[in-house]
Amino acid sequence: MSTQVEISNAKLTPHEAEQVREIAAWKSQPPNPLDELSKTVTLPWARFLERIVPDWIVTTTINRSYDLARALASPDATKRKAGVEQLAELRQWPLEECDRLARRVAASARLISLFEGGVTGAGGVVTTVLDIPLLFVLSLRTIQKIGHCYGYALDSEGDRQYVLGVLITATSGSLDSKRERLDRLHGLKDWFFEMTQEEIVADELLSLLFQLEVFEEIPGIGIVSGAALNLFFSRKIDVTARRVFQERWLRDNGKVAGIEPAPAPRHVIALGPGAVLTRAAHSASYCVGFGLAFPICLVASLFRPVVT
């Protein structure tokens, strides 16, 4: 196995070994370059706004949102689907079965976020502002429900910090910050002080709000942009949650002691505005090229002679 991973004496199944490789690759996968670029532009404005919002408002909003998400993410549904009495039993299940449950949760969350983003995007600026707290609650609910699929009840104060840590990791604006937040997530007691978490959460959500508002200024595009950005955000949340809880499951079952990131190309880990612009330009050119080539090839295939 080329992936750098500390493996215990327990033997990995083929599925577990494949997930270890995918987790290592995911740890070296940077954010979408266009998202990285938009975050670079909007995050300073979000931080400025976050500084002028009273701390008690931020704290109260996060606490109430988390409590609502926890109520909506009742573990009873997961226990019924899995046919177990206690969630902890799922830690003794094959990882493949836990993954299957988690993928069902992720698919449902993406569908809800797509619908909710389209509805709020259709109403203009006012409903777009409502989109952020709704998406925040949905994201916290998704993280908790995915955690349940791997046997974690997430019902303690430390788990609250852990769930917020997963969300913070998912919204990282660069590969460097993603790796840093993952390291700190594994060493929760050394970093995730409550106020630090709240400041980062507020910054990330306000940054997303600025991104949504930019598209709202373009007539007729609110529904599409709201649905697309919500779907993209939801995907980041569920992928991060699944990878984090997969590694936690593997560690707790003695399958691995740790999983190091796979080697990443130099241009991917380069820092600075120039590197961000380069990655964004490369991604945009790829998307435009594919968007032009695909319909042309599709139409051409319709007129291609059929060989019998």
Buried (B, 14 or more C-beta within 10 A) or exposed (E): EEBEBEBEEEEBEEEBBEBBBBBBBBBBBBBBBBBBBBBBBBBEEBBEBBEEEEEEEBBEBBEEBBEBBBEBBEBEEBBEEBEBEEBEEBBEBEBEEBBEBBBBBBEEBBEBBBEBBBBBBBBEEEBBBEBBBBBBBBBBBBBBBBBBBBBBBBEEEEBBBBBBBBBBBBBBBBBEBBBBBBEBBBEEEEBBEBEEBBBBBBBBBBBBBBBBBEBBEEEEEBBBBBBBBBBBBBBBBBBBBBBBBBBBBBBEBEBBEEBEBBBBEEEBBBEEEEBBBBBBEEBEEEEEEEEEEEEEEEEEEEEEEEEE
